[in-house]
Amino acid sequence: MAGDRRVRFRVVVSEDGLMLRQLICRRFAEFGVQAAADLIKAGGVYVDNVRIRIPSVRVAKGERITVYRAAASTVALDAEDLEIVHRDPDFVVVNKPAGVPARSTRASARGTVAQALVHRLCADGHLRPYVGPVRPLAPGASGLVIYTVRDQEAVSHQPAFVEADLVSVDRLVVEGEAPATLRCDAPVLMARSGRLKAVSADTFGARPARTDFRLLERRAGPDGAVRSLLEATATRAEGEQAAVHAAALGFPIVRGATAGEDSASEPHAGDPYREGEPAAGAAHLHRAKITLVHPLRGETLVFEAPPPAWALTADERGA
């Protein structure tokens, strides 16, 4: 079974009372005691529906164990590599790299921007800091993400920031020949899987959303098919709203390199549009600008993150 898929089983009578790390060793030949403990600390193991990160927790007969083996190979993001665009007592704005989760995923709590930000704040003297992502981007996208920040004793302002007026300007590459302008006002909903999707207005929990698209450039893909570089202005800016709305209009977003292609660290000679493109699993979506009305102070704040090479037009690249 692939390491990025979950494995589920129930604790049997002979395993009753074992420590969680012992149980993992017993069930999975590839994990020794230390490796099993590391997997648990990385957030790759659940007891029933609760993520457990303490290897010495004891299990009981009948409990359902869920294991995501991919968590063992997830590398933590170095806090020093974190690009902080703005820092305020209430929140921080980070320029998230493509392919790095903004927050914990179902499979792992390691290797996220949120984890690196906590480590950065601890190094700066914060006592047990808590960070809360505000309408974060999906792991594959890059660009600006807001995190509320508080210390152990402080009140969380995350709910206020989540409901604040926020407009994003994203750049994305989509399949197909898009017209000069487009608009989509389909409501969106965050599914239980963590994916944002466009839904009908009568769907329970749906939130109003609107995205206006402007064509910046048309270009040829590796197979010769036409692709379009779009600038998307999204109200409320729920995660990958621009990509979801583009797909709803018939223009799915282009994902990163596929198996067998070069990675983002290996430029594609002779093809300026693929130089520095997202690696496998990433997306051609970059949040270049956000305008936020601060929910506590009422002031309008604007933050920007320069687009990567793939998101620039030929004129912007000087080609």
SULBEL-V98779 format. One line per field, one symbol per residue. phi: phi as a letter, one per 40 degrees, with the letter a starting at -180 (. if undefined). A space follows every 10 residues. Layout:
BEGIN
phi: ???
END
This chain:
BEGIN
phi: .cccbcbbab ccdcbdgccd ccccdccbcc bcccccccdc ccgcbbbfbb cbbbccccbb dgccbbbbcc ccbcccccdc cccccabbdc abbbccccgb ccadbccabb gbcdcccdcc cccchccfcb bbcbfcccdc cbhcbcbcba cdccccbddc cccccabbbb babbchcccc baabbccbac cccgccacbc ccccgcbcaa bbbbccabac cdcgccbbcb bbbbcgfcfc dccccccccg bcccccdcdg cccccbdcdg bccbcgcdcd gcbcabccab bbcdcbbgcc bbbbbdccdc cccccccgc
END
